[in-house]
């Protein structure tokens, strides 16, 4: 009758073999990205750093540790969010049924107008940011334009949610307000990154 190694001895031998085996080839651990680290550090100067990083980290290769490029990308993300929000409000205002409550209808109409203005202001900011250092005016003047327009866009977004204060609670109100709050945070982060560039160039 053949002798068998006890189960514990066999397990020990397998464990020792694995310890001495060379590491597998072809699956290196992902190296930390300096560009991603730059975005995380930069986002630390904003009011909503986690949202900032999660919305911008995918553009790390395009940013490449360039503060101006990061600000441009952040403005672009803000513009996309504002345009989607304007489309959402426009769509919901055509289909929502409020009966005789004109406050909600007026709030939605005003909110769409606010976001329509915000989209224009953010678009102007992005256009100016792309031409910093060229065209009329000094760099300081051009950066001041971007700051002014982004601030105005944020104010318009604030005005949208303010318009719902007198509207009775309901699913439509909460949905719109919650969506706008996120867009406001994205715009706030973009403005903070613009301000950071302006300070360095000032």
C-alpha positions as CSV (number, residue, x, y, z in Angstrom):
1,X,0.0,0.0,0.0
2,X,1.4,3.4,-1.1
3,X,2.1,6.1,1.5
4,X,0.3,9.4,1.0
5,X,1.5,12.7,2.4
6,X,-0.7,14.1,5.0
7,X,-3.0,16.9,3.6
8,X,-1.3,19.5,5.7
9,X,2.1,18.6,4.4
10,X,0.9,18.7,0.8
11,X,-0.6,22.1,1.3
12,X,2.7,23.3,2.8
13,X,4.6,22.1,-0.2
14,X,2.3,23.8,-2.6
15,X,2.5,27.0,-0.6
16,X,6.3,26.9,-0.7
17,X,6.3,26.2,-4.4
18,X,4.2,29.3,-5.1
19,X,6.4,31.4,-3.0
20,X,9.5,30.4,-5.0
21,X,7.8,30.7,-8.4
22,X,8.7,33.7,-10.5
23,X,6.0,36.3,-10.9
24,X,3.7,36.1,-13.9
25,X,4.8,38.0,-17.0
26,X,2.5,40.2,-18.9
27,X,0.3,41.7,-16.1
28,X,2.3,44.5,-14.6
29,X,0.8,46.6,-11.9
30,X,-0.6,49.9,-13.2
31,X,1.9,52.7,-12.6
32,X,0.6,55.8,-10.9
33,X,0.0,58.5,-13.5
34,X,1.6,61.9,-12.9
35,X,-1.1,63.5,-15.1
36,X,-3.8,62.0,-12.9
37,X,-2.0,63.1,-9.8
38,X,-1.9,66.6,-11.2
39,X,-5.6,66.6,-11.7
40,X,-6.3,65.3,-8.2
41,X,-4.0,67.9,-6.7
42,X,-5.6,70.7,-8.8
43,X,-9.1,69.5,-7.9
44,X,-8.1,69.8,-4.2
45,X,-8.4,73.6,-4.7
46,X,-12.1,73.3,-5.7
47,X,-15.2,73.1,-3.5
48,X,-16.1,69.7,-4.7
49,X,-12.8,67.8,-5.2
50,X,-14.2,64.3,-5.7
51,X,-16.7,65.4,-8.3
52,X,-13.9,67.4,-9.9
53,X,-11.6,64.5,-10.2
54,X,-14.2,62.0,-11.3
55,X,-15.4,64.3,-14.1
56,X,-11.9,65.3,-15.3
57,X,-9.5,62.4,-14.7
58,X,-10.5,60.7,-17.9
59,X,-8.9,63.6,-19.8
60,X,-5.5,63.2,-18.0
61,X,-3.6,62.4,-21.3
62,X,-5.0,65.6,-22.9
63,X,-4.3,67.7,-19.8
64,X,-0.7,66.6,-19.2
65,X,-0.1,68.6,-16.1
66,X,-1.0,71.9,-17.8
67,X,-3.2,74.2,-15.7
68,X,-4.6,76.1,-18.7
69,X,-5.5,72.9,-20.5
70,X,-7.2,71.6,-17.4
71,X,-9.3,74.7,-17.1
72,X,-10.3,74.4,-20.7
73,X,-11.3,70.8,-20.3
74,X,-13.2,71.7,-17.1
75,X,-15.1,74.5,-19.0
76,X,-15.9,72.0,-21.8
77,X,-17.3,69.5,-19.3
78,X,-19.3,72.4,-17.7
79,X,-20.7,73.3,-21.1
80,X,-21.8,69.8,-21.9
81,X,-23.6,69.5,-18.5
82,X,-25.3,72.9,-19.0
83,X,-26.5,72.0,-22.5
84,X,-27.9,68.7,-21.3
85,X,-29.6,70.4,-18.4
86,X,-31.2,73.0,-20.8
87,X,-32.4,70.2,-23.0
88,X,-33.9,68.4,-20.1
89,X,-35.7,71.4,-18.7
90,X,-37.0,72.2,-22.2
91,X,-38.3,68.7,-22.6
92,X,-39.9,68.4,-19.2
93,X,-41.6,71.8,-19.5
94,X,-43.5,70.5,-22.5
95,X,-44.7,67.3,-20.9
96,X,-45.1,68.0,-17.2
97,X,-48.7,68.4,-16.0
98,X,-49.2,70.9,-13.2
99,X,-52.9,71.6,-13.7
100,X,-53.6,75.1,-12.4
101,X,-50.3,75.6,-10.6
102,X,-48.7,78.3,-12.7
103,X,-45.7,78.7,-10.3
104,X,-44.1,75.4,-11.5
105,X,-44.7,76.3,-15.2
106,X,-43.2,79.7,-14.6
107,X,-40.2,78.2,-12.7
108,X,-39.5,75.8,-15.5
109,X,-39.7,78.5,-18.2
110,X,-37.4,80.8,-16.2
111,X,-35.0,77.9,-15.5
112,X,-34.7,77.1,-19.2
113,X,-34.0,80.8,-19.9
114,X,-31.4,80.8,-17.2
115,X,-29.6,77.8,-18.6
116,X,-29.9,79.1,-22.2
117,X,-28.0,82.2,-21.0
118,X,-25.5,80.0,-19.0
119,X,-24.8,77.9,-22.1
120,X,-23.9,81.1,-24.1
121,X,-21.7,82.4,-21.3
122,X,-19.8,79.1,-20.8
123,X,-19.4,78.8,-24.6
124,X,-17.9,82.3,-24.7
125,X,-15.6,81.3,-21.8
126,X,-14.4,78.3,-23.7
127,X,-13.8,80.2,-26.9
128,X,-11.9,82.9,-25.0
129,X,-9.9,80.3,-23.0
130,X,-8.8,78.7,-26.3
131,X,-7.5,82.0,-27.6
132,X,-5.6,83.2,-24.5
133,X,-2.5,85.0,-25.5
134,X,-3.8,85.9,-29.0
135,X,-6.4,88.4,-30.2
136,X,-7.2,91.7,-28.7
137,X,-6.5,92.5,-25.1
138,X,-3.9,91.4,-22.6
139,X,-3.8,87.9,-21.1
140,X,-5.1,89.4,-17.8
141,X,-8.0,91.0,-19.6
142,X,-8.8,87.8,-21.4
143,X,-8.7,85.7,-18.2
144,X,-10.9,88.3,-16.6
145,X,-13.5,87.8,-19.3
146,X,-13.4,84.0,-18.7
147,X,-13.9,84.6,-14.9
148,X,-16.7,87.0,-15.5
149,X,-18.6,84.8,-17.9
150,X,-18.2,81.6,-15.8
151,X,-19.3,83.6,-12.7
152,X,-22.4,84.8,-14.6
153,X,-23.2,81.3,-15.7
154,X,-23.0,80.0,-12.1
155,X,-25.3,82.9,-11.0
156,X,-27.8,81.9,-13.8
157,X,-27.8,78.3,-12.5
158,X,-28.4,79.5,-9.0
159,X,-31.3,81.6,-10.2
160,X,-32.9,78.5,-11.7
161,X,-33.1,76.7,-8.4
162,X,-34.1,79.9,-6.6
163,X,-37.2,80.0,-8.8
164,X,-38.4,76.7,-7.4
165,X,-38.5,77.9,-3.8
166,X,-42.3,78.7,-3.9
167,X,-43.1,75.6,-6.0
168,X,-44.9,72.8,-4.0
169,X,-42.7,69.8,-3.3
170,X,-43.0,67.0,-5.9
171,X,-41.1,64.6,-8.1
172,X,-40.5,67.1,-11.0
173,X,-39.3,69.8,-8.7
174,X,-36.9,67.5,-6.8
175,X,-35.6,66.0,-10.0
176,X,-34.9,69.4,-11.6
177,X,-33.4,70.9,-8.5
178,X,-31.1,67.8,-7.9
179,X,-29.9,67.8,-11.4
180,X,-29.2,71.6,-11.4
181,X,-27.3,71.2,-8.1
182,X,-24.9,68.8,-9.8
183,X,-24.4,71.1,-12.8
184,X,-23.8,74.0,-10.4
185,X,-21.0,72.0,-8.7
186,X,-19.4,71.2,-12.1
187,X,-19.5,74.9,-13.0
188,X,-18.2,75.9,-9.6
189,X,-15.2,73.6,-10.0
190,X,-14.5,74.9,-13.5
191,X,-14.5,78.5,-12.2
192,X,-12.2,77.5,-9.4
193,X,-9.7,76.1,-11.9
194,X,-10.0,79.2,-14.1
195,X,-9.3,81.3,-11.0
196,X,-6.2,79.3,-10.3
197,X,-4.9,79.9,-13.8
198,X,-5.7,83.6,-13.5
199,X,-3.8,83.9,-10.3
200,X,-0.7,82.3,-11.8
201,X,-0.9,84.5,-14.9
202,X,-1.8,87.7,-13.0
